[in-house]
Amino acid sequence: MSEPKLEYVVDSSAVLALLWSEPGADAVADAMESAAISAVNWSELVAVLTDRGLPEEAISATLSALPIAAVVPFDGESAQATGRLRRTTRHAGLSLGNRACVALGMALGLQIITADRAWRDLDVGADIRLIR
C-alpha cells in the first residue's frame, strides 16, 4: 500500500476544533486524510485531553481514531528550524508547538491549517489557512 499524498499540516488547535465540533471542524475533517502533524503538536493534543480529565485509554482511542495521514517526528533539524522562527514570530506569541507546526509546513512546502487567530499576521513565508 502506498503512502498517502500529503497536502496539509495541521496544528493542534485545528485538530481540537475537529474533536470538539467547533467552527471550522468541517475544513479540518476534509483535510485529515492528507494531513501531517508534528510529534510536538501530537504531544499537545495528549496534554490538552489529559487536562480535560480523559483517562489514558480514552486519549489513545481518541487519537487513534483520527484519520491523520502522518505524525512527523521532531528531530534535530526540526528543532533548529523551530528555534529560528522565534525571532520572526515572537510578536504573535507563538509557542514552541506553534512554531514546530509552522516549521513543518515550511519544510514540507504544505499549507498549514490552524484555528489560532494569532497566526493571521505572520509573515514567515508559510501558506497559513485559518479555519475561523
C-alpha positions in Angstrom: 0.0 0.0 0.0 1.4 3.4 -0.9 1.8 6.3 1.5 -0.9 8.9 1.3 -0.1 12.1 -0.5 0.4 14.9 2.0 -1.3 18.2 1.2 -1.6 19.9 4.6 0.0 20.3 8.0 -2.5 20.7 10.9 -1.9 22.5 14.1 -3.2 21.0 17.4 -5.8 23.9 17.6 -7.3 22.7 14.3 -7.5 19.1 15.5 -9.1 20.2 18.7 -11.7 22.1 16.7 -12.4 18.9 15.0 -12.6 16.8 18.2 -14.9 19.4 19.8 -17.0 20.1 16.7 -16.1 23.8 16.9 -16.4 26.2 14.0 -14.1 25.2 11.2 -14.2 21.5 12.1 -15.5 20.6 8.6 -12.5 22.1 6.9 -10.2 20.1 9.2 -12.2 16.9 8.7 -11.8 17.3 4.9 -8.0 17.7 5.2 -7.2 15.0 7.7 -6.5 12.0 5.4 -3.9 14.0 3.6 -2.5 15.9 6.6 0.6 15.6 8.6 1.1 16.8 12.2 4.3 17.4 14.1 5.0 15.0 17.0 5.2 18.1 19.1 1.6 19.0 18.3 0.5 15.4 18.8 2.0 15.7 22.3 0.0 18.9 22.8 -3.2 17.0 21.9 -2.4 14.4 24.6 -1.7 17.2 27.1 -5.0 19.0 26.4 -7.0 15.8 26.6 -5.2 14.9 29.8 -6.1 18.3 31.2 -9.7 17.7 30.3 -9.7 14.6 32.5 -9.7 11.9 29.9 -8.1 8.6 31.0 -5.1 7.4 29.1 -7.0 4.7 27.3 -9.6 7.2 26.1 -6.9 9.5 24.9 -5.2 6.7 23.0 -8.6 5.7 21.5 -9.5 9.2 20.5 -6.2 9.9 18.8 -6.0 6.5 17.1 -9.4 7.2 15.6 -8.2 10.3 13.8 -7.7 9.7 10.1 -4.4 11.7 10.1 -2.0 10.7 7.4 1.2 11.1 9.3 2.7 12.1 12.7 6.1 13.5 11.8 9.0 13.0 14.2 10.6 16.1 15.7 14.3 15.7 15.1 17.4 18.0 15.4 16.8 19.6 12.0 13.1 20.3 13.0 14.3 21.7 16.3 16.7 24.1 14.6 14.1 25.3 12.2 11.6 25.8 15.0 14.1 27.7 17.1 14.9 30.0 14.2 11.3 31.0 13.9 11.3 32.5 17.4 12.5 36.0 16.3 10.0 36.4 13.4 7.0 35.0 15.4 7.6 36.5 18.8 5.2 39.4 18.1 2.4 36.9 17.6 3.2 35.0 20.8 3.7 31.6 19.0 4.6 28.8 21.4 7.1 26.0 20.7 4.3 23.8 19.4 3.0 26.6 17.1 6.5 27.2 15.7 7.0 23.4 15.3 3.9 23.3 13.2 4.9 26.3 11.1 8.4 24.8 10.6 7.0 21.5 9.5 4.7 23.2 7.0 7.6 25.2 5.6 9.9 22.2 5.4 7.3 20.1 3.5 6.1 23.1 1.4 2.5 22.4 2.5 -0.5 24.6 3.6 -0.8 24.9 7.3 -4.3 24.7 8.8 -4.9 26.3 12.2 -7.6 27.7 14.4 -5.2 30.1 16.1 -6.1 33.7 15.0 -2.7 34.9 16.4 -1.2 33.5 13.2 -3.2 35.8 11.0 -0.4 38.4 10.5 2.5 36.0 10.3 5.0 36.9 7.6 7.3 33.9 7.5 6.8 32.7 4.0 4.4 29.9 5.0 1.0 29.2 3.5 -1.3 29.5 6.5 -5.0 28.9 6.4 -7.2 30.0 9.3 -10.3 27.8 9.7 -12.3 30.6 11.5 
